[in-house]
């Protein structure tokens, strides 16, 4: 996978999350994973089609998801991962991927994205569409947030 295809997603996270008030956003690590991703608690899958095709899966633990949802809702306490918190997390993944799509467009690469599919629970796995997945760990004010990218250019 071309490394240039990763930066639009990292920029999307930095751009969108800083708009919600996250001030300490750091890329922690980049790893290569296999086709099977183990859940940390919450995963959101977004499909990408066009000149690039594949999937991106955002992953975080349940407590981190609640903290991110709270920040998105102007600090409103989020004690349980209810419909409102799930909607907030789905929407932020949609916004990040839309920003990545805009970034691709600025590089002359046209893409479209699917509606996010949120999954949460204990001990489940997601099978990606490719054998190699690039995992980028980002800290959002010390909240671990992972971007799992399995895309290819047509």
C-alpha positions in Angstrom: 0.0 0.0 0.0 1.3 3.4 -1.0 2.2 5.5 2.2 0.7 8.6 0.5 -2.7 6.9 0.9 -2.3 7.0 4.7 -1.8 10.7 5.3 -5.3 11.9 4.2 -6.7 9.8 7.1 -4.2 11.1 9.7 -4.9 14.6 8.5 -8.7 13.9 8.7 -8.3 12.8 12.4 -6.2 15.9 13.3 -8.5 18.3 11.5 -11.8 17.0 12.7 -10.8 16.2 16.3 -9.2 19.6 16.8 -12.5 21.2 15.8 -14.1 19.3 18.8 -11.5 20.7 21.2 -8.9 17.9 21.3 -5.7 19.8 21.7 -3.0 17.1 22.2 -3.2 14.9 19.1 -0.2 12.6 18.5 0.6 9.8 16.1 1.9 7.1 18.4 2.7 4.2 16.0 2.2 2.6 12.6 1.9 -1.2 12.4 1.0 -3.8 9.8 -1.7 -6.2 10.8 -3.3 -9.2 9.2 -6.8 -9.5 7.8 -8.4 -10.1 11.2 -8.8 -7.2 13.6 -9.7 -7.9 17.2 -12.0 -5.4 18.8 -10.9 -3.1 21.6 -14.6 -2.5 22.4 -15.9 -0.2 19.6 -15.2 -0.4 15.9 -16.7 1.7 13.0 -16.3 0.4 9.5 -16.5 2.8 6.5 -16.3 1.6 2.9 -14.4 3.6 0.3 -15.0 3.3 -3.5 -13.8 5.2 -6.6 -10.2 5.4 -7.7 -9.4 4.0 -4.3 -11.3 1.0 -2.9 -11.4 -0.8 0.4 -12.3 -0.1 4.0 -11.2 1.9 7.0 -12.0 0.8 10.5 -11.7 3.1 13.4 -11.2 1.3 16.7 -11.2 2.4 20.4 -12.1 1.0 23.8 -15.5 1.6 25.3 -14.3 4.2 27.8 -12.4 6.1 25.1 -15.5 6.1 22.9 -17.6 7.6 25.8 -15.0 10.3 26.4 -14.9 11.2 22.7 -18.7 11.3 22.5 -18.8 13.5 25.6 -16.3 15.9 24.0 -18.4 16.0 20.8 -21.5 16.8 22.9 -19.8 19.9 24.5 -18.8 18.0 27.7 -22.2 16.4 28.4 -21.5 13.4 30.7 -21.6 10.1 28.8 -22.0 7.3 31.5 -23.2 4.6 29.1 -22.7 3.9 25.4 -26.3 4.6 24.5 -27.9 5.6 21.2 -26.8 9.2 21.4 -23.1 8.3 22.2 -23.2 5.7 19.4 -24.5 8.3 17.0 -21.8 10.8 18.0 -19.0 8.2 17.4 -20.5 7.2 14.1 -20.8 10.8 13.0 -17.2 11.6 13.9 -16.0 8.6 11.9 -18.1 9.8 9.0 -16.6 13.3 9.3 -13.0 12.0 9.5 -13.5 9.8 6.4 -15.2 12.6 4.5 -12.2 14.9 5.3 -9.9 12.1 4.0 -12.0 11.9 0.9 -11.6 15.7 0.4 -7.9 15.3 0.9 -7.8 12.6 -1.7 -9.7 14.9 -4.1 -7.1 17.6 -3.6 -4.5 15.0 -4.7 -6.6 14.3 -7.9 -8.0 11.0 -6.5 -11.8 10.8 -6.6 -13.5 8.7 -3.9 -16.9 8.1 -2.3 -17.6 6.8 1.2 -20.3 4.5 2.7 -22.4 5.1 5.7 -20.5 4.1 8.9 -21.3 0.7 10.4 -20.7 0.8 14.2 -20.1 -2.4 16.1 -19.3 -2.8 19.8 -19.0 -5.5 22.4 -16.5 -7.9 23.9 -14.3 -10.4 22.1 -15.3 -10.0 18.5 -13.2 -9.7 15.3 -13.7 -7.9 12.0 -12.3 -9.5 8.8 -10.9 -6.9 6.5 -11.1 -7.1 2.7 -7.2 -7.3 2.3 -4.5 -9.5 3.9 -2.5 -6.5 5.0 -3.9 -3.7 7.1 -2.1 -0.6 8.1 -2.9 0.4 11.7 -2.1 3.9 12.9 -2.4 4.5 16.6 -3.2 8.1 17.5 -3.6 9.6 21.0 -6.4 12.2 21.3 -5.7 13.9 24.7 -4.3 10.5 25.8 -7.3 8.6 24.5 -6.1 5.7 22.2 -7.8 5.9 18.8 -6.7 3.5 16.0 -7.2 3.9 12.2 -7.1 0.5 10.4 -6.7 1.1 6.7 -7.1 -1.6 4.0 -7.3 0.3 0.7 -5.8 0.0 -2.8 -5.6 2.3 -5.7 -7.3 1.0 -8.9 
